[in-house]
Every structure is written in C-alpha cells, then in structure tokens.
Amino acid sequence: MYFSNFFDYLSNEKKYSENTITAYKKDLNTFYGFCKDEHGINNISKIPYSIIRSWIVNLSDSNLSPLTINRKISALSRYYDFLIKLEQIDESPTKNHKRLKVQSKIIIPFSEDEVFYVINVFDDSFEGKRDMLIIDTLYSTGIRRDELIKIKLNDLLFDENLIKIQGKRNKERLVPILPSLLQNINNYIKLRSNIKSSINNLFITKKGTQIGPSLVYRVVKKYFSKVSSKVKISPHVLRHSFATHLLNNGAGINTIKEILGHSSLASTQIYTKIKLPKIISDYKNNHPREIKKS
C-alpha cells in the first residue's frame, strides 16, 4: 500500500489543503475496507474496474449523492495516477470511468438589503467588531472561509488598498479593499491590540487564539437567520452574493474571476445563470416588439 506516500505527495508536491487530504484519506480507506470486506482483496493497486463499479453501486445504495460519489471516485483516480507515476501500474482501472450526472444547484444569494442590514446590527465590543468584520470581509472581497481565517496582519497592504490572499494550493492573489472595509479593519485592529495574542492572524478569539471554520459559519448563520428566510445560509452564500451583486451592477465576469481566484472562467460563469431571471425580465420589458404591444 502506498497511501502514506500518496498523502505526502498531495501535501508536498500538489499543495493540497489539509481538508482535501483528510477527505482523500477517508475515501481511500473506505474503498480499501470495501474491497477487503466484500471481495477479500488486500491489495487495491491492481484491480478490475468491475470492483470499483460494485463500490459505486454500494455507495449509491447508501443514498450518497452523485456529487459525493464523484468526489470519492476522483480521490481514487488520483491515487491510481500516483501509482502510474511510480511505475507500479501501467494504467488506471478508472481510466474509462464516466462521472455520474449531477443536477446543478444554484445557490440563491442574499439580497443587498439583507447584507446591509446585517452589517449594521453589531455592537462595539471586540467580538461584535470582529464578527461584523468577518461578514464585511467575506462580502466585500468574495474570499473563501479558509482564506479569511489565514489572513495575517502583514497581508494587509494599506498603502495599496489590497489584501494578500492565500488561496487553494497556496496560490496567492491580491484582492482590492473598499474604503469602508479598510475603515472597519482599522477600527477592529485597535480593539485587537488590546487582546494578548502570540499569533499574527487578523481574526482571533477574545482569548487570543486563531478562529476556526465553525466560528465563521456560526457568525454568518446567527445574523443572517434573523433577516433571511433562505434555506441555505453559510459563508459560501456570501461569496455567491458578492459575485452576483458585482455582476448585477455591471462588473465584467473576467474581473470577478480574478478576484474570486477561479482558475478557469467556467467556474465563474455559474453567476450568469443566477442573473438570468433579471436578463429575461429586462429583455421582455425593453424589447421594441414587446413595448409596442402595451
């Protein structure tokens, strides 16, 4: 078995995040357990696709979504690609595998009014200023939750009105800071300076430790649940809101792509689908043939 070497490869060479590697470990161990328990196979390096197919059926029978199953097969494919790289196998048993069809889900963004209301409800305590800044930073920059947690004080380039963001696979990008966000950052840093802390992270707890993903999620959930009836409320919805509101107000999709840190335009084009109802409405209300009817 080459799992440990594989995970080292993902971490050191591919620069995968800890969360991704943890997910890969779980998926590969699950597959290994299935092969051992159901088929008596202890070495998964050379197996036929039929075994993988039976695992897919098993996962489907467990009511896992096609999206989740595709992710697990992707982890398996990466492992076999690694074995090919080591010349342990000649070809991957997943070589001809076709991904399961996934019904795309469009995340409904918060309205501009909902965001503006939430940003103005916080108190002047340290935690109040921090929580407001968490939401303001997510919405004003469109960065991911993990990217927000990693921001260091020296990542704030005040003279250039920019934040240096460490994205997926440690890729860095510069994101603009709005004047209003810059002011809120400065107000928060004044309070932060009164907290004894040995770390350089921008966002910390009142005990001086680094905040975690669950805290960011709780902050967004707590405040937006008061003003929004949406089923899905999360930091990622704020990222969607950022992109959708920029697009609705005339920003170019390539600009949005660069700020979001997407590697391809295809990832950004989902937001044009969110804007589609407005496009259809504007089309019907403004086309000359339609206007003449009224």
Legacy VTK file of the C-alpha trace (Angstrom):
# vtk DataFile Version 3.0
C-alpha trace
ASCII
DATASET POLYDATA
POINTS 294 float
0.000 0.000 0.000
1.259 3.456 -0.888
-1.320 5.581 0.945
1.183 7.371 3.191
3.484 8.217 0.286
0.468 9.340 -1.704
-0.682 11.723 1.008
2.843 13.126 1.332
2.809 13.691 -2.419
-0.509 15.545 -2.244
0.734 17.735 0.586
4.283 18.482 -0.503
4.117 18.453 -4.287
0.490 19.143 -5.186
-0.006 21.561 -2.260
-3.463 20.202 -1.448
-5.124 21.627 1.666
-5.392 19.638 4.894
-9.160 19.404 4.437
-8.775 17.891 0.969
-6.166 15.395 2.139
-8.357 14.389 5.093
-11.238 13.759 2.672
-8.959 11.698 0.407
-7.809 9.610 3.377
-11.393 8.870 4.344
-12.391 7.967 0.781
-9.417 5.677 0.144
-9.753 3.930 3.487
-13.457 3.412 2.815
-12.681 1.862 -0.568
-9.959 -0.339 0.897
-12.356 -1.528 3.602
-14.978 -2.327 0.960
-12.514 -4.328 -1.152
-11.311 -6.271 1.879
-14.709 -6.966 3.436
-16.762 -7.577 0.307
-14.206 -9.126 -2.039
-11.370 -10.369 0.168
-8.885 -8.057 -1.584
-5.987 -6.710 0.480
-4.068 -5.018 -2.330
-6.067 -2.465 -4.324
-3.203 -1.407 -6.588
-4.256 -3.814 -9.344
-7.982 -4.426 -9.502
-10.515 -4.533 -12.353
-12.987 -1.724 -12.881
-15.804 -4.146 -12.011
-14.763 -3.879 -8.340
-14.925 -0.099 -8.500
-18.296 -0.354 -10.217
-19.630 -2.521 -7.404
-18.377 0.083 -4.900
-20.247 2.802 -6.773
-23.432 0.719 -6.575
-22.834 0.209 -2.857
-22.365 3.944 -2.323
-25.485 4.704 -4.330
-27.490 2.184 -2.292
-26.306 4.073 0.808
-28.159 7.138 -0.542
-24.999 9.134 -1.204
-25.451 11.882 -3.785
-23.860 11.622 -7.240
-21.718 14.626 -6.323
-20.306 12.832 -3.260
-19.727 9.624 -5.219
-17.917 11.550 -7.963
-15.646 13.091 -5.334
-14.772 9.664 -3.937
-14.002 8.260 -7.379
-11.897 11.333 -8.092
-9.807 10.587 -4.997
-9.374 7.007 -6.196
-8.358 8.171 -9.671
-5.729 10.489 -8.199
-4.318 7.545 -6.243
-4.018 5.363 -9.344
-2.437 8.246 -11.267
0.129 8.369 -8.459
0.822 4.635 -8.825
1.344 5.137 -12.558
3.790 7.929 -11.764
5.710 5.457 -9.556
5.502 2.841 -12.346
3.673 0.490 -10.009
0.846 0.008 -12.518
0.553 0.584 -16.266
-2.916 2.124 -16.368
-5.669 3.186 -14.014
-8.764 0.979 -13.590
-10.753 4.237 -13.541
-9.394 5.201 -16.973
-12.724 4.790 -18.796
-14.968 5.728 -15.878
-17.680 8.285 -16.655
-18.711 10.641 -13.887
-22.262 10.343 -12.605
-24.596 13.057 -13.800
-25.118 15.755 -11.198
-28.078 18.103 -11.165
-26.591 21.560 -10.806
-27.872 23.556 -7.860
-27.945 27.325 -7.993
-27.291 28.902 -4.622
-29.655 31.806 -4.013
-27.634 34.843 -2.887
-28.589 37.224 -0.115
-30.162 40.456 -1.267
-28.175 43.680 -0.997
-30.653 44.927 1.638
-30.122 41.796 3.761
-26.351 42.253 3.718
-26.500 45.977 4.512
-28.902 45.366 7.394
-26.717 42.686 8.975
-23.532 44.771 8.753
-25.223 47.492 10.824
-26.523 45.403 13.760
-23.285 44.672 15.642
-22.250 46.205 18.967
-18.933 47.932 19.719
-17.387 45.098 21.739
-14.319 43.244 20.485
-16.367 40.240 19.402
-19.028 42.489 17.872
-16.449 44.352 15.775
-14.721 41.096 14.833
-17.937 39.362 13.774
-19.031 42.366 11.737
-15.621 42.468 10.057
-15.840 38.744 9.270
-19.096 39.310 7.398
-17.935 42.563 5.813
-14.687 40.968 4.603
-16.455 37.919 3.151
-18.968 40.109 1.335
-16.638 42.933 0.280
-13.919 40.665 -1.108
-15.677 37.399 -2.016
-12.913 35.327 -0.424
-13.456 31.800 0.877
-13.877 30.969 4.561
-10.491 29.206 4.775
-8.835 32.154 3.052
-10.324 34.563 5.588
-9.054 32.509 8.525
-5.498 32.544 7.110
-5.231 36.345 6.718
-2.230 37.694 8.624
-1.781 41.278 9.767
1.111 41.705 7.337
-1.136 40.569 4.474
-2.941 43.913 4.734
-1.337 46.269 2.225
-2.877 49.516 3.436
-0.958 51.831 1.106
-2.195 49.917 -1.954
-5.697 49.184 -0.538
-5.127 45.454 -1.096
-5.211 42.197 0.855
-2.838 39.352 0.005
-4.882 36.155 -0.027
-3.507 32.626 0.167
-5.887 30.555 -1.921
-6.201 26.907 -2.822
-2.899 25.028 -3.158
-1.128 28.041 -1.635
-1.747 30.207 -4.694
-1.537 33.877 -3.757
-3.589 36.700 -5.221
-4.199 40.359 -4.387
-7.769 41.438 -3.645
-8.888 45.096 -3.516
-10.154 46.606 -0.243
-13.082 49.026 -0.311
-12.610 52.244 1.718
-15.483 51.198 4.021
-13.850 47.823 4.660
-10.498 49.487 5.260
-12.067 51.700 7.922
-13.689 48.702 9.616
-10.377 46.828 9.592
-8.640 49.755 11.269
-11.359 50.020 13.927
-11.099 46.313 14.651
-7.288 46.314 14.816
-7.421 48.984 17.529
-9.525 46.632 19.674
-7.417 43.638 18.671
-4.291 45.361 20.001
-5.788 45.116 23.496
-6.024 41.319 23.245
-2.941 39.395 24.334
-2.045 37.089 21.454
1.073 35.320 20.199
-0.240 34.819 16.660
-0.225 37.162 13.691
-3.646 36.259 12.313
-6.011 39.158 11.705
-9.004 37.333 13.142
-8.610 35.957 16.672
-10.799 34.955 19.593
-11.041 37.047 22.754
-8.518 34.601 24.236
-6.005 35.462 21.519
-6.233 32.182 19.601
-6.922 31.664 15.910
-10.565 31.432 14.890
-11.782 28.222 13.246
-14.149 27.391 10.364
-17.045 26.624 12.726
-16.858 30.090 14.308
-17.091 31.777 10.906
-20.053 29.580 9.978
-21.829 30.320 13.281
-21.370 34.074 12.858
-22.893 34.073 9.363
-25.684 31.696 10.368
-26.551 33.624 13.541
-27.003 37.025 11.952
-28.414 36.162 8.541
-31.008 33.809 10.072
-32.566 36.931 11.618
-33.120 38.687 8.307
-33.301 35.938 5.689
-35.696 33.028 5.191
-33.327 31.236 2.824
-32.791 27.533 3.488
-29.067 27.775 2.721
-27.177 30.239 4.926
-23.392 29.931 5.020
-20.138 31.828 4.348
-20.195 30.420 0.813
-23.544 32.127 0.162
-21.824 35.439 0.942
-19.218 34.588 -1.708
-22.035 33.958 -4.173
-23.714 37.201 -3.108
-20.506 39.143 -3.709
-20.160 37.815 -7.256
-23.857 38.141 -8.112
-24.142 41.719 -6.858
-20.999 42.749 -8.756
-22.344 41.181 -11.939
-25.773 42.775 -11.485
-24.156 46.180 -11.082
-22.099 45.943 -14.251
-18.776 44.318 -13.305
-17.120 42.209 -16.020
-17.050 38.467 -15.470
-13.274 38.312 -16.003
-12.785 40.837 -13.202
-14.955 38.722 -10.907
-12.995 35.614 -11.900
-9.687 37.203 -10.892
-10.977 38.462 -7.544
-12.568 35.111 -6.669
-9.364 33.275 -7.565
-11.006 30.900 -10.035
-8.547 29.028 -12.233
-10.950 28.981 -15.171
-13.794 31.136 -16.415
-16.118 28.109 -16.360
-16.213 28.249 -12.548
-17.285 31.894 -12.621
-19.956 31.524 -15.285
-22.381 29.984 -12.794
-23.175 33.540 -11.710
-24.510 34.385 -15.161
-27.155 31.724 -14.502
-28.130 33.463 -11.286
-28.523 36.702 -13.231
-30.602 35.002 -15.956
-34.066 35.817 -14.461
-33.185 39.551 -14.456
-31.866 39.285 -18.013
-35.124 37.662 -19.153
-37.190 40.301 -17.351
-35.176 43.173 -18.844
-35.439 41.581 -22.277
-39.232 41.270 -22.132
-39.720 44.752 -20.717
-37.399 46.578 -23.113
-37.560 44.825 -26.499
-39.277 47.117 -29.055
-41.689 44.401 -30.188
-42.852 43.845 -26.637
-43.093 47.587 -25.824
-45.349 48.257 -28.831
-47.883 45.714 -27.548
-48.512 47.775 -24.412
LINES 1 295
294 0 1 2 3 4 5 6 7 8 9 10 11 12 13 14 15 16 17 18 19 20 21 22 23 24 25 26 27 28 29 30 31 32 33 34 35 36 37 38 39 40 41 42 43 44 45 46 47 48 49 50 51 52 53 54 55 56 57 58 59 60 61 62 63 64 65 66 67 68 69 70 71 72 73 74 75 76 77 78 79 80 81 82 83 84 85 86 87 88 89 90 91 92 93 94 95 96 97 98 99 100 101 102 103 104 105 106 107 108 109 110 111 112 113 114 115 116 117 118 119 120 121 122 123 124 125 126 127 128 129 130 131 132 133 134 135 136 137 138 139 140 141 142 143 144 145 146 147 148 149 150 151 152 153 154 155 156 157 158 159 160 161 162 163 164 165 166 167 168 169 170 171 172 173 174 175 176 177 178 179 180 181 182 183 184 185 186 187 188 189 190 191 192 193 194 195 196 197 198 199 200 201 202 203 204 205 206 207 208 209 210 211 212 213 214 215 216 217 218 219 220 221 222 223 224 225 226 227 228 229 230 231 232 233 234 235 236 237 238 239 240 241 242 243 244 245 246 247 248 249 250 251 252 253 254 255 256 257 258 259 260 261 262 263 264 265 266 267 268 269 270 271 272 273 274 275 276 277 278 279 280 281 282 283 284 285 286 287 288 289 290 291 292 293
